Amino acid sequence: MVQELVNNPQIQAYSESKQGGRSENQDYCTGKAFDAHHTVLVVCDGMGGAAGGSQASFLAAHTIVDEMAAIFYDQLTEPAKKPTPEEMLEQVFQKATLAVYNRSREVPELRGMGSTAVVLYLTPEAAYFAHAGDSRGYQLRNKKKLFRTNDHSRVFELVELGVYTEEQARTAPGNNIITRAMGLKKEVDVDIVKLPYTKGDRFMLCCDGIWNTMPEAQLLAFFTSDDPMKKVVEDTTAYVDRLGAESHAEYDNLTLIGAEVAADSTYQYSLTDKICRWFAKHKKKTKPKALKPAKPTPKPAPKPLSQPAATKREENNQPADAGKEETQANND
């Protein structure tokens, strides 16, 4: 059932999380509006066995929200000395990963548990995405994708190297192996990005149980539907759940949060920023011009030896430069 997370004049946000074809739902999502202008939304995907996965995602999500609330409502620290949104997100991610790590050490059955996390922090100034793992965050405008987080996974590393396309990586072997997660160590590397937004922009947060079920273009068609955000979340999760059921195979938990903003952020890209971003997006790699081969320079004919000496290569009926060719072949 779709849950209403936030509904105020500035933002509407809805969520749904389903068990899918697994014996237990190890995903967890939540959200909280600190006031009419500041909202945090979180999606976590747990791992480490049934008990470990569900506890890791629950603990990570609630620690993030609770720690952000503590910083936001802190009355003892002067406003000028409070952390920036980026610093806040870095701090709460480290506290959450340490909380998961410590819990896994306290209970032997929970050893090795961890969780991905993608967080959206909306303020009047800007939108901030923070994430670790392969749960994703999207920003959409006018039925187009403006931004998407990049997965921390083995196959996405191969995408960045040009070995796979993103669509090939989606179905490649080992596509569930992630390279970052909360709780596996005492600290975690976090990617944080600051984004401007305008009225009507949509933000989607989801686990791999959503985005990994279909080509991204098809998923974006759901996300950019003209329907209200609540129906978008409901229709997307229902379709993904039906796909899994019709496959007659075990399929993943599925969790989605959708949010829509009703005003512009005060932070916007400058004209210079827009130009640089446009060129970075549309820049084409130019191939170096092929050089014309130089005309060979004739070498003077070697003087014949009066008494040619037989070499070991000649005795074995091998050309004199066979060794060189063999070495070159091995190098090649």
C-alpha positions in Angstrom: 0.0 0.0 0.0 1.3 3.5 -0.9 2.2 5.6 2.1 2.1 9.3 2.3 5.4 10.5 3.7 5.2 14.3 3.3 2.3 16.5 2.1 2.7 20.2 2.5 2.6 23.3 0.2 6.3 22.7 -0.8 6.6 19.0 -1.3 4.6 15.8 -1.8 6.2 12.5 -1.2 4.9 8.9 -1.3 6.5 5.5 -0.8 5.8 1.8 -1.3 7.9 -1.2 -0.3 6.9 -4.7 -1.3 8.3 -8.1 -0.3 8.5 -9.3 -3.9 9.4 -13.0 -4.3 11.6 -13.2 -1.2 10.7 -14.7 2.2 11.2 -11.3 3.9 11.4 -7.7 2.9 15.0 -6.5 3.7 14.3 -3.0 2.2 13.3 -0.1 4.3 12.2 3.4 3.4 11.2 6.4 5.5 11.0 10.2 5.3 10.4 13.2 7.6 9.6 16.9 7.1 11.6 18.9 9.7 9.4 21.9 8.8 7.5 23.2 5.7 10.8 23.6 3.8 13.2 20.9 4.9 12.6 17.2 4.1 14.7 14.1 4.2 13.8 10.9 2.3 15.7 7.6 2.6 15.7 4.2 0.8 17.9 1.4 2.2 18.4 -2.1 0.8 19.8 -4.6 3.4 22.0 -7.6 3.0 23.5 -10.3 5.2 20.8 -12.9 5.6 17.2 -12.5 6.5 17.6 -11.2 10.0 20.8 -9.2 9.2 19.5 -7.5 6.1 16.2 -6.3 7.6 17.9 -5.0 10.7 20.7 -3.3 8.8 18.3 -1.4 6.5 16.0 -0.4 9.4 18.9 0.7 11.6 20.7 2.7 8.8 17.5 4.5 7.7 16.4 5.5 11.2 19.9 6.6 12.3 20.2 8.8 9.2 16.8 10.5 9.9 17.2 10.8 13.7 20.7 12.2 13.4 19.7 14.7 10.8 16.7 15.8 13.0 19.1 16.2 15.9 21.3 18.5 14.0 18.4 20.4 12.4 16.6 21.0 15.8 19.8 21.7 17.7 19.3 25.0 19.6 22.6 25.1 21.4 24.9 25.5 18.4 25.0 28.9 16.7 23.5 28.9 13.2 26.8 30.0 11.7 28.6 27.0 13.3 26.1 24.4 12.2 27.3 22.0 9.5 26.4 22.7 5.9 23.9 20.2 4.3 26.9 18.4 2.7 28.7 18.2 6.0 25.5 17.0 7.7 25.0 14.2 5.3 28.6 13.1 5.6 28.2 13.0 9.4 25.0 11.1 9.5 26.2 8.5 7.0 29.3 7.8 9.1 27.1 7.5 12.3 24.7 5.2 10.6 27.4 2.9 9.2 29.1 2.8 12.6 25.7 1.9 14.2 25.2 -1.0 11.7 28.8 -2.1 12.1 28.6 -2.1 16.0 25.3 -4.0 16.0 26.8 -6.7 13.7 29.7 -7.2 16.2 27.4 -7.4 19.2 25.2 -10.2 17.8 27.1 -13.1 16.2 24.2 -14.0 13.9 24.3 -10.6 12.3 28.0 -10.7 11.3 28.5 -9.4 7.8 25.2 -7.5 7.6 25.1 -4.2 5.8 22.9 -1.9 3.8 22.9 0.4 0.8 21.4 3.9 1.2 20.2 6.7 -1.0 19.1 9.9 0.7 17.5 13.1 -0.6 17.6 16.2 1.5 15.4 19.0 0.2 16.0 22.5 1.4 14.8 25.9 0.0 18.4 26.4 -1.3 18.9 23.1 -3.2 18.4 19.3 -3.3 21.1 17.1 -2.0 21.6 13.5 -2.9 23.9 11.2 -0.9 24.3 7.5 -1.5 26.4 4.4 -1.0 25.8 1.2 -2.9 23.4 0.6 -5.8 20.2 2.1 -4.6 19.5 5.0 -7.0 18.3 8.6 -6.9 16.8 10.4 -10.0 15.9 14.0 -10.8 13.3 14.5 -13.6 12.0 17.5 -15.4 9.7 17.9 -18.4 9.7 14.1 -18.9 13.5 13.9 -19.0 16.2 12.7 -16.7 18.3 15.5 -15.4 20.4 13.5 -12.9 20.9 10.0 -11.7 23.3 8.6 -9.1 25.9 6.2 -10.3 26.0 2.7 -8.8 28.8 1.6 -6.5 29.0 -1.9 -8.0 31.4 -4.1 -9.9 29.5 -4.0 -13.2 29.2 -0.2 -13.1 32.9 0.0 -12.8 33.0 -1.9 -16.1 30.5 0.5 -17.5 32.8 3.4 -16.7 35.7 1.5 -18.4 33.6 1.0 -21.5 33.4 -2.8 -21.2 29.6 -2.8 -20.8 26.8 -0.5 -21.8 24.5 0.3 -18.9 21.8 -2.0 -20.4 24.3 -4.8 -20.8 25.5 -4.3 -17.2 21.9 -4.5 -15.9 21.7 -8.2 -16.9 25.4 -9.1 -16.7 26.7 -11.8 -14.3 27.6 -10.5 -10.9 25.4 -7.4 -11.3 24.4 -7.7 -7.6 28.0 -7.3 -6.3 28.3 -3.9 -4.7 31.5 -2.1 -3.8 30.2 0.1 -1.0 27.7 -0.5 1.8 27.0 0.8 5.2 28.1 -1.4 8.1 30.7 -3.5 6.5 33.4 -1.3 8.0 33.5 1.5 10.6 33.4 4.1 7.8 31.9 4.4 4.3 32.7 6.5 1.3 29.7 8.7 0.4 28.9 10.4 -2.8 27.1 13.8 -2.2 25.9 16.1 -4.9 24.1 19.5 -4.8 21.3 20.1 -7.4 19.1 23.0 -8.2 15.4 22.3 -8.8 12.4 24.1 -10.3 8.7 23.9 -9.6 7.3 20.5 -10.8 10.6 18.6 -10.6 10.3 15.0 -9.5 12.7 13.0 -7.5 12.7 9.3 -7.3 14.6 7.0 -4.9 14.6 3.3 -5.4 16.4 0.0 -4.7 17.8 -2.3 -7.4 14.6 -4.4 -7.1 12.9 -1.5 -9.1 15.5 -0.2 -11.5 17.1 -3.6 -12.4 13.8 -5.1 -13.7 13.5 -3.2 -17.0 15.5 -0.9 -19.4 15.9 2.6 -18.0 13.9 4.2 -20.8 10.9 2.1 -19.8 11.3 2.9 -16.1 11.6 6.7 -16.9 8.3 6.4 -18.8 6.7 5.4 -15.5 8.5 8.1 -13.5 7.5 10.8 -15.9 3.9 9.9 -16.3 1.3 12.7 -16.2 -0.4 11.0 -13.3 -0.1 12.4 -9.7 2.9 11.2 -7.8 0.9 8.8 -5.6 -0.4 7.0 -8.6 3.1 7.0 -10.2 4.5 5.2 -7.2 1.6 2.8 -7.1 1.6 1.9 -10.8 5.4 1.5 -10.9 5.6 -0.9 -8.0 2.6 -2.9 -9.1 4.1 -3.4 -12.6 7.5 -4.4 -11.2 5.8 -6.9 -8.8 3.7 -8.3 -11.6 6.9 -8.8 -13.8 8.5 -10.7 -11.0 5.5 -12.9 -10.4 5.1 -13.7 -14.1 8.7 -14.8 -14.3 8.0 -17.8 -12.0 11.4 -17.2 -10.4 12.5 -15.7 -7.1 12.6 -12.0 -7.4 13.8 -9.1 -5.3 12.2 -6.8 -2.7 11.0 -3.6 -4.4 11.0 -0.1 -2.8 10.2 3.3 -4.3 9.9 6.8 -3.0 8.5 9.6 -5.3 8.5 13.3 -4.5 7.5 16.4 -6.3 8.4 20.0 -5.4 6.1 23.0 -5.7 8.7 25.9 -5.9 12.1 26.8 -7.3 15.3 26.4 -5.3 17.3 29.6 -4.6 20.4 27.9 -5.9 20.4 27.7 -9.7 23.1 27.0 -12.2 24.7 30.1 -13.7 24.9 30.5 -17.5 28.6 29.5 -17.4 27.6 26.4 -15.4 25.0 25.5 -17.9 27.3 25.9 -20.9 30.0 23.8 -19.2 27.5 21.1 -18.3 26.1 21.1 -21.9 29.5 20.7 -23.4 30.5 18.0 -20.9 27.3 16.1 -21.8 27.6 16.5 -25.6 31.3 16.4 -26.1 32.3 13.9 -28.7 35.6 12.0 -28.5 37.5 12.8 -31.7 39.8 10.2 -33.1 43.3 11.3 -33.8 44.1 11.9 -37.5 45.7 9.0 -39.2 49.3 9.8 -40.1 50.5 9.0 -43.6 53.2 6.4 -43.6 56.6 7.8 -44.3 58.3 6.7 -47.6 60.8 4.0 -46.9 64.4 5.0 -47.2 66.5 2.5 -49.2 69.4 1.0 -47.3 72.7 0.3 -48.9 73.2 -3.4 -49.7 75.4 -5.2 -47.2 78.9 -6.1 -48.2 79.3 -9.9 -48.6 81.5 -11.6 -46.0 84.5 -13.4 -47.4 84.0 -16.3 -45.0 80.4 -16.5 -43.8 80.1 -18.2 -40.4 77.3 -20.6 -39.7 75.2 -19.6 -36.7 73.1 -21.8 -34.4 69.9 -20.5 -36.0 71.2 -21.3 -39.5 72.2 -24.8 -38.4 68.6 -25.3 -37.3 67.3 -23.8 -40.5 65.7 -20.8 -38.7 65.8 -17.3 -40.0 68.2 -15.0 -38.2 65.4 -12.8 -36.8 63.1 -15.7 -35.7 63.8 -15.0 -32.1 62.8 -11.4 -32.5 59.5 -12.3 -34.2 58.8 -14.9 -31.5 59.4 -12.3 -28.8 57.2 -9.8 -30.7 54.4 -12.4 -31.0 54.5 -13.1 -27.3 54.4 -9.4 -26.5 51.5 -9.0 -28.8 
